[in-house]
Amino acid sequence: MPATPEFTIIRGGRLADPRTPDAPFVDILVERDTIREIGPPGLAAPEGALTFEAGGKLMHAGLVNAHTHGHGNLSKGFGDRWTLELLLTAAPWVGGARTEEDKYLSTLIGAAEMLLKGSTACYDLAFEFPAPTPSGLGAIAKAYGDVGMRAIVAPMVADLTFFEAIPGLKEALPDPLRREVEALSMAPADTTLARIREAVETWAGGDTVRPAVAPTIPHHCTDGFLTGCRDIARAHGIGLHSHVAESKMQAIVGRSRYASTLLAHMDRLGLVGPEFVVAHGVWLDDDDMRRLADHGASVAHNPGSNALLGSGIADARRMLDLGVNLGIGTDGSGCSDNQNMYEAMRTAIYVSHARGPAHLAEWLSNGEVFAAATEGSARALGFDRLGRIAPTYQADIVFLDLSSINFIPLNNAINQIVLCEDGRSVSDVMVGGRMVVRDKRVVGLDLARLAADAEATRERLAAATVRQKALFDRLAPLVSSYCPGLAAAPYHVERHAH
């Protein structure tokens, strides 16, 4: 990547911010990676400052993807009418046989897509089976660094498999299938925790690509494993991120196992704090939300995958009203099938309307969703001074082409970013004062070569995972029968549309 200029002056763009609905024309002075001053056109700049002409551009803060999975970018389009439980069943197939080069490539595909669609930072929960490796996590971090994107990379870990975590599921399988499932064990807890410690202690991602820890789903982890993840995060001052109450079945299993909600149990174990992020949180109740707010924790709202997997509609309005920090995520391309934060924002708007006009006061506003996808998500990632175009903030800026049909005419910048934009208007992207997308191309990335590498990898992985796919095909009807029966039990909140 090219060096960051000492000073850059951005001239004549229009500023999109919920605080300035008329999208005024401004100049922006950037000193290295930080916005120093914003003023009317003609703002003074130091001699020798690099000039970026932003006439005809609408500028907004880089979107921050609060929840994704870089390993999923090689498996977009795999599923059709999959529930979350089928997705988890498919994991050995859709994520199997990966080399370090595959992990790098999959992450690079997602990073390129996010940059081209206006995201400048993300929280990546990265999966390696049967346990994370420092070198694999390093390859993932390198992919983000190579294109100049910010990221939190968290090994997504557990010490129980899906079939061990769901009461009675393994026992309900025919003997031959049960034996095959039992062979897919996770690494011992001590091994996984030691790998995480090593990865964190030898981290080479710098300040823009940082580590965290992601105990994937609480009931997929023994209590000792959860507290081990907690201790690593505390010792190194890094974040914790977990899929909590994503589906009704998870909520019911949690209540059965812990005699409380999943989040209440995690709180008892000391995992919930300012650096803790709940992914999805569809089936959280009011007490859960208050607990998150009291601890200064965050929720990464993933409305697209929640809808696609039939998990339900998270009550994002209630979260905001109770003081929870709300971010927006796409989820991984294996269960949302793209990395488009504009689409994620729009979906968040749509699903908040699902209960109808009698609940108009509960609908999210475009400004609230834009704030969640920028400032809220940035807070969830733990990045300071990120998510706004304002003095002292990091210079992460997306430039939209106002000649795009999405902005003809320009009536309300924020409304149109949320409701009209789809990524096609993104012309240029700056991250930390450095241009990483110019004229709709990721700087330094050969997209044709990326496509060729991805196609060759797809073919190789398809051949290498024939056995895993066959196992999924045999398991899918059994999981589809068993899990909905378990989820049919009553629960004290309702998040499905009726």
N, C-alpha and C positions, 0 to 999 in steps of 0.2 A: 504494500500500500504506500502511496506517496506520503511525504511528511506533511504534518499539519502546519499551515501558514501561521506566522506570528500574528498578523492581523488580516481579517477579511471584512470588507464592507459589502453588505447586501443592499442593493439599490432598487427601490421602486416597487417592491412587492406589496400585496395586500395581506394584512394580518388577520387570521381567523382565530378568534378566542371568544369564549362565552361572555367575557367581560367587555368586549368591544363588538357588538353585533353588526355594526356597519362595515366591518372589515376595512379599516383605514389603510391608506397608502403610507408605508413607513420605510425607513432605512434601518438596518441593524448592523451594529459594529460588534464583531466577534474578535476576542483576543485569545488566540490559540483554541482552547476547547470550550470557552465560556462566553456567554453573551454579556457584553459590557454596557451597551447603551442602545436604546431604541428611540428614534425620533422621526420627525417629519422628513420628507425627501430633502436632500441637501445636507444631511448630517455630516459634520466634519469627521475626517478619518486621518490617521497617521500617514505620513508620506511613505509610499511603497506598499501600502495595504493592497492585498489582492481584491479585485472588484468582481462581484458576481451580480450580473444584471438580472433582476427578478421581475422586470416589467412583464405584465401579462400572466403573473403567477399569483396563486393564493397560497399563503404559507401557514402551515399548522405545526404544532409540536408533534414530534415523532410519536406514533402510536406504540404502546407497550403491551406486548402479548403476555398476559399474566399466567398462562398455563398452556404448554404444548409438550409434544414428545418428538424430538428430532428423529428417533428411530422409525417413526411412522411414515416418513416421506417416501420410502420405497414401497409402501403398501397402500397408497391411495387407491380408492376404487375397489378394494377387495370385498367389502361387505355389501349385503343387500338384505334389508329387514333383519339386521342384527340387533339384539339387545346388548346391554353392557355385559351380561353374563356369557353370551355367545362370543363377544369380543375377547373376553378373558380366556375363554376356552380355546380360541384361535391363536393365542399368543405364541405357542411353540412353532406354529406354521408361519404366521405373518412376520415374526421377528427372528426366525431360526436361521442357523448356519451363517451368522454374520461374522465377517472378518473385521479387523480394525479399519481397513480401507473402506469396507461397506458402511461402517458407522460414520466415518468421515464424510463419505459421499452422501448418505441419507441426510445428515445434518446440513451439509452444504446446499442441497436442493431446497430444504426448508428455509434456510437463511436467505438464499437468493430470492425465493418467493416472498418472504416477509418484507425484505427491503424494497422490492419492486412494487409491493402493495402497501407501502407507507409505514411499516413497523421498523423501529430502530433498536428495540430491545425485547428480550423474551426471557421467560422462566421455563427451561427445558428439563423435564423429568426423563432422564435417559436410562433405558433398560438394557442390561446385559445379563445373559443367562449362562450359568446358574448364579453368578455373583459379579459385581462390578470389578473392573480392573483399572489401575491407575493409567495404564497406557491407552486403554479404550476411552476413558474419560478425557485423557489428553488429546486424543484424536478428535473427539467431539468439540472440545474447546478450541482446537486449532481451526476447525471449519468456521466458527464464528469470527475468530480473529483474522482469518484470511480475507474475509469480505468486509471487515470493519464494523461488525454489529456488536452491540452490547448483549450479554447473556448471563444468566445464572444457570449453571449446569449442576443438577442434583441427581446423583445416582438413585434410581427408583428401586427400592429394595424391600425384601420380605424374607422371612424364614419359614413361611408356610406357603404351599401352593394353593391355587384357587380351590382345588378339590379337597384339600385338607381343611380349608377355612370355612366351607359351607357345611353345616351339620347334616349328616346323613347322605350327602351327595355321593361320596366315594362308595359307600356301602350299597347304594342303590344301583350301582353299575354291575353288569354281568362280569363274571370272574375274569375272562380274558381282557376286557377293557380296563378293569380295575388294576390288573397287573401292569398294563402299559402306562396307566396314569401314575401308578406308584413309582415307576422308573424315572419320572420327571421331577425329581425332588430338587428343592433349592439347596444351595450351599449351607453348611452349618452357620449358625448365627455368629459365632466367634470369627469365622473366616471372613464373612461379609463385613463385619464391623472393622476388622483389621484392614481390609482392602480400602474401606472408606477413609480410615485414618491416614493410611499411606498416601492416598490420592490427595487428600486435603493438605497434608504436611509437605508434599512435593509439588504443590500446584504451581503451574507456570503460565497461567492465563492472564496474569496482570490484574489491573484494576477494572478493566472493562468486561472481562469474562471471569466470573467468580464462582466458587463452589458453594453448594448447599447440600442438604440431606433430605431425601424423600422416602420415608417409610410409606410404602405405596398405599395401602388400605389398612386401617388399624386392626381389623380382625384377621388380616393375613399375616400379622406379626404377633409373636408372643410378647408378653409384658416386658420381659427382660430385653428383648430385641428393641422394643420401642424406647425404653429408658437408655439403652446403649446409643441409639441414634440421638436422643436428647443430649446425652453427655458429650458426644462429639461436637454437636452444634454449639453447645455452651462453651466448651473448651476453646473453640476456634472463632467464636463470635459470628457464626454463619446461620443461615436460615433453615427452617424446617417447613416441609410442604407435604401434604397428604390428601388423598381422595377420601373425603369424609361424608358419609350419608349421601352418596351419589345416587343410589337407587333405593327403592323401597325395601328390596330384599336385604341390602346392606344394613339399613336401619333396623329391620326386624331381627337380623342375626345379632347385631350389636346389643339390642335390648335383651335378647335371650342369653347371650354370653355374659354380659356385664351388669344386668339388672339396672341399666341406665342407658342414656343415649351414648353413641360412640364418642361424641365430643366431650361429654361429661367424664367419661372414662379417661380420655387422653388428658383432660385437665387434671384429674386426680394423679396422673403419672407425671405431671409437671411439664408437658410438652407445649401447652398453650401460652403464648406470650407475644410480644410485639413483632418478633421475627417469624411467627407462625402463619402459614397460609393454608386455608381450607380450599381444596379444589372442589368445585361443584356445590356442595352444601345444599342440595335440592331438598333433602328431608330433615334439615335442621328445624328445631322448634324455637319458640321465642326465648326460652331459657338459654338455649345454645347460642343464639344470636347475642343476647345480653352478655353472656360469658365472653364471647369474642370481642365485643365492644369494650368491656371492662379491662381486658388484657391488651387492647390496642392491636389485635390481630386482624387479619384480612381474609376475604373470600375472593377467589378467582371464579367469576361467573362465566360459565361456558354454555350459553343458551343454544348454540347450534348443535353440539353433540348431545346435550340433554334432550333436545327434541328428536334428533335422528335416532338415538338409542332408546327412545321411549322412557327415559328415566324420570321425566316430570318437569315441572316448571318451578325453578327456584324463586322464592319470594324476595326478589332483589329490592323491592320497595320497602318491605319490612326491615330488611337488613340496614338500608340507609336510614330509615326512621329511628332505628335503635342504636345508630352510631357506629355500625360496622364499616370499616374501610372496604370499599368494593372496587375490584379490578375486573377487567374483561379479558377472556382468553378465547382462542380458537379451538383448543384441545388439539390432539395430534391428527395428522392426515389419515390415520387408520380408522378414525371414528368421526371425523368431520369433513375429511377429504380435501380440504384446502387450508391455507394459512392466511386467510383474508380477514384482517381486523375490521375493515369497513363492513363486510358482511356480518361479522360477529356483533358489531354495534347495532346494525339494523335489525338483526334477529332479536337482540335484547329488547329493542323497542317493541317489536311485533309480539313477542310472547308475554310482555307485561300487559298487553291489551286483551289477552285471551279470555279473561273473565267478563268482558263486555262493558258497555258504557255505564252500567250501574256502579261500576268500580272505577270511574274515570279518575278520581283523586289518587288512585294507586298506580296509574300508568306512569312509567318513567318518561322524563322529558329528554329531548335530544341533547340538551346541554348537560344533563346529569350523566347520560351515557358517554358523551365525549369526555367529560371529566374523569369518569371511571376508567376509560380506555387510555388515558394519559396520566394524570396525576395519581389516580387511585392505583393503577397497575404499577406505576413507578414506586410508590410506597410499598406495595406488596413485594417487589423485587429487592427493596432495601437500598435503592439508589437515591442519594441526596440530590436536590436541585435538578430534578428531571421531571419532564411532563408539562412544562410551560415554556412559551417564548417570552422571557422576561429577564431583566438584568440579574446577573449572578447565577442564572440557570445554565446548565450544559447546553451547548449549541447543537441540539438534535432537532433538525428542521426538515419538514417535507414540503416540497414545492409541487403544487398542482397546476396544470395548464388550464387557464381560464377559457381557452378556445375549445376545450372539451365540451361535448354535448351535455355532459352532466351539470355544467355551470352556465348554460345558455337558457335564460338569462340568470344573472346572479341576484337572487332575491334575499337569501339569508345564508351566510357562509356555513355556519355550524349545522343548520338544518340540512343543507344540501350535502355536506360531507357525510352526515350520518345516513340520510335517506336516499341520496342519489349516487354517491361515489362508489365505485367498485374496483378501484385500483388502476383503471385505464388512464386516468388523468395524471398519475404520478410521473413527473418528468425528471426530477432530481431529488436527491436525498443527501443531507449532511448529518454526520454523526460526530460529535465532539469537534466541530469546526473543520472537519475534513469531508470532502465530497466523496461519497461511496456509490452513488448512482448519478450518472450524467447522461442526459438525453435518453432516458429509459433503458440504460444498460448498466449492469453492475460493474463498477470499475475493476479491471484486472481479471474478470471472469469470462471465459470462453463458453458461452451458453451452448453452442453446438457440440463442443467437446463434452460438456456436462451431460447433455442428452444422450450422446453415444455411450458414455461410460455407464449411465443409468440403465440404458437398454441392455447392454451386455451383462450388467449385474443382475438385472431382473431375470434374464434367461437362466443365468447360472443358479440363482437362488431358487427359481421354480423347480429346476432339476434336483437341487440339493434338499428340498423340503417335500418331496413327493410323499414320503412316509408320514410326515407330520400333517400334511393336508388330508391324507386318508384317515388318520386318527380323528381329526376334527370332524370329518364328514360322518363318522360313526358316532361321535359323541354328541353332535349338535342336536339331534332329535331328542335325546335323553335329557340333556341340559334344558332344552326348550320345554320339556314336559315337567321336570322336577322343580326348577326355580320359580316359575310363576305360581305353582302350588304353595311353595313356601311363602312367597310374597303376598298371597291372598289373605293372610292373617290381618286383622285390623291393626291400624296404627293411629296414634293420636293426632297426627297432622295428615292432610291430604294435599298432594302435589300433582296429581294427574288431572287432566282436563276432563270435566264431566258436563 
